[in-house]
Amino acid sequence: MQIIILDTETTGLDFDSRLIQLAYKNLTSGQVVNEYFKPPVLISYGAMATHHVTNEMVAKKPSFDQSREKSELIKTLADSILVAHNALFDIGILKNEGVEVNQYIDTLRVTKHLINSERYDLQYLRYFLNLDILQATAHDALGDILILEKLFEHLKELVKTKLNLNSDDEIFSKMIDLTKTPVLLNKISFGKYRGKTFEEINQMDSGYLEWLYNSESKKDQREQNEELIYTLKKHLYLEKF
């Protein structure tokens, strides 16, 4: 099974955003793709502040829809495992562009299962895990896949040693399982009880957790925080520990 390390830069941060940069590396063949595209909508200022790509910079680029890169990516992903950090966002962007993903590993979710860290964004993990690569530019799709490749190899080795697995197929299967399993949160990171554990809040104000669960579960599924809902269900005994 081929492994495709992939990252996108987009017109915005919402689920309706469109692709402006695609970068991926096929770990089997070593092929690297890094291309910019003119999106059908304007790039938001918030997105520009992150990746520093302006509308003028992509004005003369081809559209992704009719590109050779799109058809090649569709063929590649048909029998490959996509690896991305916060993978559901990139998968959503690809879906907006007519590209479907069959199997994927989310390094963000897998890292949360295996590593205790204050933060889990890719640039933080770059330094926390000593994954630094001099030529990797932050918030650039090509730079991010260089770091992502190192993170993936680090996680692969952790899964192998911690679970005593031998073959790549076993390791990749376990990483897919970890991707599908929500992480049980310990402390709440927002609101009036910020910094307190869910267990503490449940003891002093279980009604707050019930309100939070109802509020979060009513959101559009794409906007729901899966790990928050999973944690709330556990503490409200809607699911067994």
Backbone as CSV, one residue per row, in Angstrom:
resi,resn,N_x,N_y,N_z,CA_x,CA_y,CA_z,C_x,C_y,C_z
1,MET,0.846,-1.194,0.000,0.000,0.000,0.000,0.882,1.245,0.000
2,GLN,0.599,2.157,-0.925,1.356,3.399,-1.011,0.934,4.378,0.090
3,ILE,1.901,5.154,0.568,1.630,6.206,1.544,1.836,7.553,0.860
4,ILE,0.811,8.402,0.936,0.864,9.733,0.327,0.820,10.780,1.431
5,ILE,1.925,11.479,1.638,2.001,12.569,2.621,1.507,13.833,1.934
6,LEU,0.432,14.440,2.456,-0.219,15.527,1.702,-0.566,16.715,2.594
7,ASP,-0.498,17.904,1.983,-0.958,19.119,2.658,-1.529,20.066,1.616
8,THR,-2.470,20.891,2.049,-3.072,21.884,1.159,-2.985,23.265,1.789
9,GLU,-2.949,24.273,0.942,-3.204,25.649,1.369,-4.454,26.091,0.647
10,THR,-5.272,26.906,1.330,-6.623,27.138,0.844,-7.025,28.609,0.893
11,THR,-8.220,28.870,0.338,-8.727,30.241,0.287,-9.232,30.726,1.639
12,GLY,-9.458,29.822,2.567,-9.958,30.209,3.880,-9.813,29.066,4.858
13,LEU,-10.418,29.215,6.044,-10.321,28.210,7.086,-11.632,27.464,7.303
14,ASP,-12.676,27.816,6.528,-13.968,27.144,6.696,-14.070,25.955,5.755
15,PHE,-15.143,25.186,5.906,-15.299,23.938,5.169,-15.611,24.148,3.689
16,ASP,-15.979,25.363,3.299,-16.279,25.636,1.894,-15.075,26.208,1.148
17,SER,-13.930,26.244,1.782,-12.733,26.826,1.167,-12.283,26.002,-0.028
18,ARG,-11.485,26.637,-0.873,-10.999,25.977,-2.087,-9.480,25.926,-2.107
19,LEU,-8.975,25.070,-2.927,-7.547,24.781,-3.000,-6.780,25.869,-3.739
20,ILE,-5.627,26.277,-3.186,-4.731,27.159,-3.932,-3.323,26.557,-4.073
21,GLN,-2.958,25.668,-3.157,-1.675,24.981,-3.263,-1.843,23.536,-2.829
22,LEU,-1.290,22.639,-3.629,-1.300,21.216,-3.316,0.135,20.709,-3.296
23,ALA,0.504,20.046,-2.230,1.818,19.414,-2.147,1.654,18.023,-1.572
24,TYR,2.278,17.053,-2.203,2.276,15.710,-1.630,3.514,14.942,-2.074
25,LYS,3.841,13.937,-1.268,4.976,13.077,-1.567,4.540,11.626,-1.484
26,ASN,4.851,10.871,-2.515,4.603,9.440,-2.532,5.817,8.761,-1.917
27,LEU,5.647,8.194,-0.721,6.786,7.597,-0.022,7.294,6.336,-0.697
28,THR,6.475,5.746,-1.554,6.897,4.541,-2.272,7.801,4.888,-3.454
29,SER,7.358,5.840,-4.258,8.108,6.204,-5.466,9.072,7.361,-5.252
30,GLY,8.832,8.138,-4.182,9.645,9.329,-3.950,9.173,10.542,-4.722
31,GLN,8.118,10.397,-5.532,7.596,11.505,-6.331,7.084,12.628,-5.439
32,VAL,7.436,13.864,-5.769,6.968,15.042,-5.039,6.212,15.948,-6.005
33,VAL,5.025,16.355,-5.609,4.213,17.297,-6.387,4.029,18.550,-5.554
34,ASN,4.230,19.695,-6.165,4.007,20.978,-5.482,3.544,21.990,-6.513
35,GLU,2.255,22.310,-6.514,1.696,23.201,-7.521,0.708,24.190,-6.905
36,TYR,0.645,25.373,-7.521,-0.327,26.397,-7.148,-1.424,26.442,-8.205
37,PHE,-2.636,26.837,-7.762,-3.779,26.892,-8.662,-4.604,28.153,-8.393
38,LYS,-5.262,28.626,-9.433,-6.170,29.768,-9.283,-7.519,29.243,-8.821
39,PRO,-7.971,29.665,-7.645,-9.249,29.152,-7.130,-10.435,29.877,-7.765
40,PRO,-11.630,29.292,-7.684,-12.828,29.940,-8.233,-13.396,31.027,-7.327
41,VAL,-12.820,31.194,-6.129,-13.234,32.247,-5.202,-11.985,32.979,-4.717
42,LEU,-12.175,34.155,-4.134,-11.043,34.942,-3.658,-10.471,34.365,-2.363
43,ILE,-9.187,34.586,-2.175,-8.515,34.167,-0.944,-8.858,35.165,0.159
44,SER,-9.226,34.680,1.326,-9.562,35.568,2.434,-8.299,36.193,3.021
45,TYR,-8.466,37.342,3.669,-7.314,37.999,4.299,-6.770,37.162,5.447
46,GLY,-7.665,36.467,6.150,-7.221,35.606,7.239,-6.317,34.493,6.739
47,ALA,-6.684,33.912,5.587,-5.849,32.863,5.003,-4.520,33.433,4.529
48,MET,-4.571,34.623,3.912,-3.332,35.258,3.460,-2.367,35.483,4.621
49,ALA,-2.913,35.861,5.778,-2.071,36.130,6.950,-1.378,34.868,7.442
50,THR,-1.921,33.705,7.082,-1.318,32.438,7.495,-0.303,31.933,6.490
51,HIS,-0.721,31.827,5.212,0.176,31.229,4.211,0.845,32.248,3.292
52,HIS,0.422,33.521,3.365,1.059,34.613,2.613,0.951,34.454,1.099
53,VAL,-0.098,33.771,0.635,-0.374,33.666,-0.794,-1.517,34.618,-1.117
54,THR,-1.303,35.524,-2.047,-2.308,36.522,-2.398,-3.027,36.132,-3.688
55,ASN,-4.133,36.805,-3.952,-4.871,36.565,-5.192,-4.025,36.893,-6.413
56,GLU,-3.191,37.924,-6.305,-2.331,38.317,-7.429,-1.311,37.227,-7.755
57,MET,-0.853,36.523,-6.729,0.178,35.499,-6.917,-0.340,34.279,-7.687
58,VAL,-1.645,34.035,-7.616,-2.197,32.860,-8.298,-3.098,33.233,-9.470
59,ALA,-3.144,34.522,-9.811,-4.058,35.000,-10.849,-3.817,34.332,-12.203
60,LYS,-2.579,34.010,-12.505,-2.246,33.415,-13.805,-1.984,31.908,-13.724
61,LYS,-2.271,31.331,-12.571,-2.103,29.897,-12.418,-3.307,29.164,-13.028
62,PRO,-3.133,27.901,-13.438,-4.268,27.138,-13.974,-5.254,26.776,-12.879
63,SER,-6.468,26.457,-13.270,-7.442,25.967,-12.292,-7.135,24.504,-11.991
64,PHE,-7.457,24.080,-10.786,-7.202,22.697,-10.408,-8.167,21.743,-11.109
65,ASP,-9.365,22.205,-11.394,-10.440,21.340,-11.876,-10.063,20.569,-13.141
66,GLN,-9.418,21.229,-14.083,-9.074,20.584,-15.356,-7.599,20.215,-15.440
67,SER,-6.926,20.203,-14.311,-5.472,20.004,-14.330,-5.078,18.527,-14.389
68,ARG,-3.879,18.295,-14.872,-3.300,16.951,-14.871,-3.080,16.478,-13.442
69,GLU,-2.738,17.414,-12.538,-2.490,17.065,-11.143,-3.736,16.469,-10.489
70,LYS,-4.913,16.979,-10.856,-6.147,16.444,-10.270,-6.371,14.998,-10.699
71,SER,-6.257,14.732,-11.990,-6.490,13.371,-12.476,-5.457,12.401,-11.920
72,GLU,-4.204,12.846,-11.784,-3.162,11.988,-11.225,-3.409,11.706,-9.746
73,LEU,-3.868,12.728,-9.012,-4.138,12.542,-7.593,-5.292,11.575,-7.377
74,ILE,-6.322,11.656,-8.184,-7.455,10.746,-8.071,-6.994,9.305,-8.277
75,LYS,-6.168,9.083,-9.281,-5.650,7.741,-9.542,-4.757,7.267,-8.395
76,THR,-3.915,8.161,-7.900,-2.974,7.797,-6.833,-3.696,7.416,-5.553
77,LEU,-4.712,8.199,-5.178,-5.408,7.963,-3.919,-6.335,6.751,-3.963
78,ALA,-6.615,6.245,-5.146,-7.516,5.098,-5.271,-6.975,3.869,-4.553
79,ASP,-5.643,3.719,-4.521,-5.053,2.549,-3.857,-3.932,2.968,-2.915
80,SER,-4.136,4.096,-2.222,-3.119,4.620,-1.310,-3.753,5.026,0.010
81,ILE,-2.892,5.179,1.016,-3.317,5.747,2.297,-2.831,7.189,2.344
82,LEU,-3.759,8.114,2.501,-3.385,9.521,2.635,-2.980,9.799,4.079
83,VAL,-1.890,10.534,4.257,-1.437,10.948,5.583,-1.458,12.464,5.630
84,ALA,-2.173,13.019,6.589,-2.254,14.469,6.728,-2.414,14.816,8.199
85,HIS,-2.094,16.068,8.548,-2.232,16.549,9.921,-3.523,17.335,10.012
86,ASN,-4.431,16.900,10.894,-5.812,17.382,10.897,-6.443,17.008,9.562
87,ALA,-6.397,15.722,9.277,-6.691,15.193,7.949,-8.088,15.541,7.437
88,LEU,-9.077,15.608,8.327,-10.443,15.848,7.863,-10.578,17.192,7.155
89,PHE,-9.754,18.166,7.537,-9.812,19.450,6.840,-9.326,19.290,5.409
90,ASP,-8.161,18.669,5.227,-7.621,18.476,3.880,-8.538,17.584,3.044
91,ILE,-9.109,16.556,3.675,-10.028,15.673,2.962,-11.255,16.453,2.491
92,GLY,-11.741,17.364,3.350,-12.876,18.201,2.971,-12.548,19.121,1.809
93,ILE,-11.348,19.686,1.821,-10.920,20.557,0.720,-10.838,19.761,-0.571
94,LEU,-10.233,18.566,-0.509,-10.138,17.734,-1.704,-11.526,17.357,-2.219
95,LYS,-12.452,17.089,-1.294,-13.816,16.760,-1.706,-14.467,17.934,-2.423
96,ASN,-14.196,19.153,-1.944,-14.710,20.348,-2.622,-14.205,20.434,-4.054
97,GLU,-13.048,19.829,-4.301,-12.435,19.863,-5.633,-12.737,18.600,-6.440
98,GLY,-13.603,17.727,-5.905,-13.985,16.535,-6.641,-13.046,15.360,-6.482
99,VAL,-12.239,15.358,-5.409,-11.295,14.271,-5.148,-11.716,13.556,-3.866
100,GLU,-11.965,12.258,-3.962,-12.391,11.474,-2.815,-11.209,10.722,-2.198
101,VAL,-11.250,10.549,-0.881,-10.209,9.827,-0.148,-10.822,8.575,0.463
102,ASN,-10.200,7.429,0.212,-10.721,6.167,0.729,-10.158,5.810,2.099
103,GLN,-8.848,5.876,2.253,-8.198,5.538,3.514,-7.268,6.672,3.930
104,TYR,-7.214,6.931,5.227,-6.336,8.009,5.672,-5.853,7.794,7.095
105,ILE,-4.722,8.407,7.384,-4.153,8.461,8.729,-4.039,9.925,9.109
106,ASP,-4.595,10.265,10.254,-4.509,11.637,10.762,-3.398,11.697,11.807
107,THR,-2.286,12.316,11.456,-1.157,12.378,12.395,-1.488,13.215,13.622
108,LEU,-2.432,14.141,13.509,-2.857,14.925,14.674,-3.503,14.011,15.713
109,ARG,-4.453,13.187,15.297,-5.149,12.274,16.197,-4.191,11.215,16.744
110,VAL,-3.346,10.647,15.884,-2.412,9.603,16.325,-1.420,10.167,17.345
111,THR,-0.952,11.397,17.114,-0.027,12.031,18.059,-0.682,12.211,19.414
112,LYS,-1.933,12.624,19.438,-2.644,12.815,20.707,-2.761,11.504,21.481
113,HIS,-2.885,10.393,20.774,-2.964,9.088,21.432,-1.617,8.659,22.016
114,LEU,-0.527,9.039,21.362,0.777,8.469,21.701,1.718,9.392,22.459
115,ILE,1.509,10.711,22.349,2.481,11.655,22.885,1.785,12.677,23.788
116,ASN,2.356,12.917,24.951,1.840,13.934,25.864,2.504,15.268,25.540
117,SER,1.729,16.209,25.066,2.269,17.512,24.664,1.278,18.615,25.016
118,GLU,1.787,19.821,25.252,0.913,20.960,25.531,0.116,21.351,24.295
119,ARG,0.734,21.192,23.129,0.090,21.551,21.865,0.374,20.469,20.828
120,TYR,-0.471,20.449,19.794,-0.333,19.395,18.796,-0.324,19.929,17.364
121,ASP,-0.230,21.241,17.200,-0.123,21.753,15.839,1.237,21.373,15.259
122,LEU,1.298,21.283,13.948,2.475,20.730,13.280,3.736,21.522,13.571
123,GLN,3.636,22.845,13.575,4.830,23.657,13.805,5.344,23.523,15.239
124,TYR,4.439,23.338,16.191,4.869,23.103,17.572,5.576,21.761,17.673
125,LEU,4.985,20.720,17.089,5.579,19.389,17.138,6.914,19.349,16.407
126,ARG,7.056,20.197,15.416,8.326,20.300,14.676,9.503,20.505,15.620
127,TYR,9.302,21.368,16.617,10.379,21.681,17.564,10.318,20.789,18.808
128,PHE,9.121,20.487,19.267,8.969,19.665,20.461,9.585,18.275,20.272
129,LEU,9.433,17.727,19.074,9.956,16.396,18.773,11.278,16.448,18.006
130,ASN,11.826,17.659,17.873,13.096,17.836,17.174,13.021,17.297,15.740
131,LEU,11.968,17.684,15.040,11.770,17.258,13.654,12.229,18.313,12.667
132,ASP,12.943,19.312,13.136,13.248,20.482,12.328,14.009,20.131,11.062
133,ILE,13.574,20.764,9.980,14.230,20.641,8.686,14.487,22.063,8.204
134,LEU,15.717,22.386,7.918,16.086,23.766,7.612,15.334,24.326,6.420
135,GLN,15.072,23.485,5.407,14.435,23.996,4.198,12.919,24.004,4.260
136,ALA,12.350,23.648,5.403,10.894,23.589,5.532,10.340,24.943,5.958
137,THR,9.573,25.585,5.080,8.945,26.867,5.367,7.596,26.638,6.017
138,ALA,7.352,27.293,7.140,6.099,27.108,7.861,4.912,27.616,7.053
139,HIS,3.782,26.916,7.164,2.517,27.290,6.531,2.637,27.393,5.008
140,ASP,3.540,26.594,4.467,3.647,26.387,3.031,3.436,24.898,2.838
141,ALA,2.599,24.518,1.861,2.230,23.108,1.733,3.451,22.207,1.540
142,LEU,4.417,22.655,0.733,5.616,21.845,0.527,6.440,21.751,1.805
143,GLY,6.622,22.874,2.488,7.363,22.863,3.744,6.696,21.986,4.785
144,ASP,5.364,22.019,4.825,4.634,21.230,5.812,4.747,19.731,5.557
145,ILE,4.778,19.305,4.283,4.879,17.863,4.054,6.273,17.336,4.399
146,LEU,7.285,18.199,4.332,8.625,17.778,4.749,8.651,17.472,6.242
147,ILE,7.982,18.327,7.017,7.883,18.089,8.463,6.949,16.920,8.738
148,LEU,5.848,16.872,8.010,4.856,15.817,8.195,5.453,14.436,7.937
149,GLU,6.322,14.336,6.955,6.976,13.056,6.677,7.797,12.594,7.882
150,LYS,8.527,13.525,8.493,9.323,13.194,9.677,8.429,12.798,10.847
151,LEU,7.309,13.518,11.025,6.374,13.183,12.098,5.780,11.801,11.872
152,PHE,5.404,11.514,10.649,4.825,10.206,10.333,5.814,9.080,10.646
153,GLU,7.070,9.245,10.270,8.074,8.218,10.544,8.284,8.051,12.056
154,HIS,8.229,9.171,12.786,8.366,9.127,14.245,7.206,8.351,14.868
155,LEU,5.986,8.630,14.420,4.806,7.942,14.944,4.802,6.468,14.557
156,LYS,5.226,6.194,13.354,5.301,4.809,12.880,6.213,3.983,13.779
157,GLU,7.353,4.562,14.166,8.295,3.858,15.030,7.717,3.678,16.436
158,LEU,6.990,4.685,16.924,6.356,4.567,18.241,5.326,3.441,18.258
159,VAL,4.493,3.382,17.233,3.481,2.333,17.145,4.152,0.960,17.082
160,LYS,5.206,0.875,16.306,5.923,-0.394,16.152,6.484,-0.887,17.484
161,THR,7.155,-0.007,18.220,7.825,-0.416,19.456,6.846,-0.584,20.609
162,LYS,5.882,0.331,20.749,4.949,0.261,21.873,4.016,-0.936,21.774
163,LEU,3.637,-1.296,20.567,2.662,-2.367,20.378,3.290,-3.645,19.842
164,ASN,4.606,-3.617,19.711,5.349,-4.805,19.277,4.821,-5.344,17.940
165,LEU,4.697,-4.457,16.980,4.242,-4.838,15.645,5.450,-4.976,14.723
166,ASN,5.302,-5.779,13.697,6.438,-6.038,12.817,6.267,-5.469,11.409
167,SER,5.193,-5.840,10.753,5.032,-5.452,9.350,4.447,-4.053,9.213
168,ASP,4.740,-3.416,8.076,4.161,-2.106,7.791,2.643,-2.175,7.739
169,ASP,2.119,-3.266,7.185,0.660,-3.404,7.092,0.016,-3.373,8.479
170,GLU,0.631,-4.034,9.444,0.117,-4.034,10.817,0.194,-2.633,11.419
171,ILE,1.303,-1.970,11.185,1.508,-0.626,11.734,0.507,0.354,11.143
172,PHE,0.360,0.319,9.820,-0.562,1.239,9.161,-2.004,0.969,9.590
173,SER,-2.350,-0.305,9.746,-3.697,-0.654,10.191,-3.975,-0.102,11.584
174,LYS,-2.985,-0.189,12.475,-3.155,0.342,13.831,-3.253,1.861,13.804
175,MET,-2.488,2.511,12.958,-2.550,3.969,12.864,-3.908,4.424,12.328
176,ILE,-4.478,3.643,11.431,-5.828,3.942,10.935,-6.844,3.768,12.063
177,ASP,-6.683,2.714,12.866,-7.574,2.499,14.016,-7.481,3.655,15.004
178,LEU,-6.264,4.113,15.292,-6.080,5.247,16.210,-6.705,6.515,15.638
179,THR,-6.624,6.671,14.330,-7.229,7.829,13.662,-8.739,7.843,13.866
180,LYS,-9.341,6.666,13.863,-10.799,6.567,13.989,-11.282,6.634,15.429
181,THR,-10.346,6.568,16.395,-10.714,6.539,17.812,-10.526,7.912,18.443
182,PRO,-11.586,8.566,18.899,-11.437,9.879,19.545,-10.586,9.796,20.805
183,VAL,-9.939,10.893,21.129,-9.103,10.981,22.330,-9.952,11.520,23.474
184,LEU,-9.846,10.888,24.642,-10.571,11.361,25.823,-9.845,12.579,26.387
185,LEU,-10.516,13.719,26.390,-9.910,14.959,26.883,-9.853,14.961,28.407
186,ASN,-8.847,15.609,28.955,-8.699,15.692,30.406,-9.256,17.004,30.947
187,LYS,-8.773,18.118,30.395,-9.191,19.438,30.866,-9.916,20.204,29.777
188,ILE,-10.798,21.092,30.211,-11.499,21.945,29.273,-10.633,23.172,28.993
189,SER,-10.616,23.603,27.738,-9.694,24.676,27.332,-10.405,25.989,27.028
190,PHE,-11.659,26.129,27.443,-12.419,27.341,27.143,-13.512,27.524,28.192
191,GLY,-14.167,28.673,28.142,-15.329,28.917,28.986,-15.008,29.203,30.439
192,LYS,-16.045,29.218,31.256,-15.887,29.633,32.654,-15.122,28.624,33.493
193,TYR,-15.022,27.379,33.025,-14.282,26.352,33.768,-12.943,26.006,33.103
194,ARG,-12.470,26.921,32.308,-11.209,26.688,31.594,-10.094,26.267,32.554
195,GLY,-9.396,25.176,32.211,-8.294,24.683,33.030,-8.699,23.604,34.009
196,LYS,-9.997,23.441,34.237,-10.463,22.403,35.159,-10.683,21.094,34.392
197,THR,-10.576,19.978,35.093,-10.801,18.684,34.465,-12.305,18.457,34.292
198,PHE,-12.637,17.621,33.338,-14.037,17.293,33.112,-14.620,16.567,34.332
199,GLU,-13.788,15.794,35.009,-14.235,15.106,36.218,-14.610,16.105,37.311
200,GLU,-13.784,17.146,37.481,-14.075,18.181,38.476,-15.371,18.901,38.144
201,ILE,-15.539,19.248,36.861,-16.736,19.978,36.450,-17.978,19.116,36.646
202,ASN,-17.852,17.833,36.349,-18.991,16.934,36.492,-19.449,16.839,37.938
203,GLN,-18.512,16.922,38.875,-18.845,16.840,40.294,-19.497,18.121,40.808
204,MET,-19.044,19.271,40.316,-19.565,20.550,40.831,-20.712,21.126,40.009
205,ASP,-20.773,20.780,38.713,-21.786,21.393,37.854,-22.034,20.505,36.631
206,SER,-22.654,19.349,36.850,-22.911,18.423,35.747,-23.861,19.020,34.714
207,GLY,-24.691,19.968,35.152,-25.606,20.633,34.225,-24.878,21.386,33.137
208,TYR,-23.702,21.906,33.475,-22.899,22.622,32.471,-22.456,21.654,31.378
209,LEU,-22.039,20.461,31.785,-21.607,19.468,30.796,-22.782,19.034,29.924
210,GLU,-23.966,18.919,30.517,-25.149,18.559,29.740,-25.472,19.656,28.728
211,TRP,-25.389,20.918,29.181,-25.644,22.037,28.269,-24.616,22.050,27.143
212,LEU,-23.349,21.819,27.480,-22.277,21.841,26.495,-22.462,20.719,25.475
213,TYR,-22.851,19.552,25.952,-23.087,18.425,25.040,-24.236,18.730,24.081
214,ASN,-25.336,19.234,24.598,-26.481,19.561,23.741,-26.119,20.626,22.723
215,SER,-25.345,21.623,23.160,-24.944,22.705,22.270,-24.031,22.199,21.150
216,GLU,-23.058,21.382,21.524,-22.086,20.894,20.539,-22.720,19.900,19.577
217,SER,-23.568,19.035,20.069,-24.161,17.989,19.231,-25.193,18.531,18.251
218,LYS,-25.687,19.746,18.482,-26.656,20.350,17.567,-25.991,21.035,16.372
219,LYS,-24.680,21.195,16.431,-23.958,21.830,15.327,-23.955,20.919,14.101
220,ASP,-23.708,21.524,12.942,-23.478,20.739,11.741,-22.351,19.753,12.030
221,GLN,-22.479,18.519,11.550,-21.513,17.478,11.887,-20.086,17.868,11.530
222,ARG,-19.914,18.608,10.452,-18.575,19.016,10.041,-17.949,20.002,11.027
223,GLU,-18.790,20.691,11.802,-18.293,21.697,12.735,-18.174,21.164,14.162
224,GLN,-18.655,19.948,14.400,-18.605,19.393,15.746,-17.180,19.011,16.141
225,ASN,-16.893,19.193,17.410,-15.624,18.732,17.978,-15.844,17.298,18.454
226,GLU,-15.381,16.339,17.658,-15.655,14.932,17.939,-15.101,14.495,19.291
227,GLU,-13.913,14.978,19.626,-13.295,14.571,20.886,-14.016,15.176,22.081
228,LEU,-14.531,16.396,21.925,-15.308,17.009,22.995,-16.590,16.228,23.229
229,ILE,-17.306,15.882,22.154,-18.540,15.116,22.295,-18.259,13.749,22.909
230,TYR,-17.189,13.105,22.469,-16.800,11.801,23.008,-16.537,11.891,24.512
231,THR,-15.806,12.926,24.925,-15.482,13.116,26.348,-16.733,13.405,27.157
232,LEU,-17.600,14.257,26.656,-18.832,14.588,27.367,-19.736,13.369,27.524
233,LYS,-19.808,12.550,26.496,-20.605,11.324,26.578,-20.089,10.415,27.689
234,LYS,-18.781,10.314,27.792,-18.185,9.459,28.816,-18.531,9.959,30.216
235,HIS,-18.382,11.253,30.436,-18.599,11.801,31.770,-20.079,11.901,32.132
236,LEU,-20.924,11.967,31.118,-22.362,11.989,31.373,-22.949,10.585,31.347
237,TYR,-22.059,9.586,31.231,-22.436,8.168,31.233,-23.369,7.818,30.085
238,LEU,-23.213,8.542,28.976,-23.952,8.175,27.759,-23.219,7.046,27.034
239,GLU,-21.928,6.874,27.374,-21.124,5.748,26.872,-20.301,5.240,28.033
240,LYS,-19.977,3.950,28.002,-19.159,3.357,29.053,-17.694,3.716,28.853
241,PHE,-16.978,3.866,29.993,-15.538,4.090,29.931,-14.867,2.781,29.502
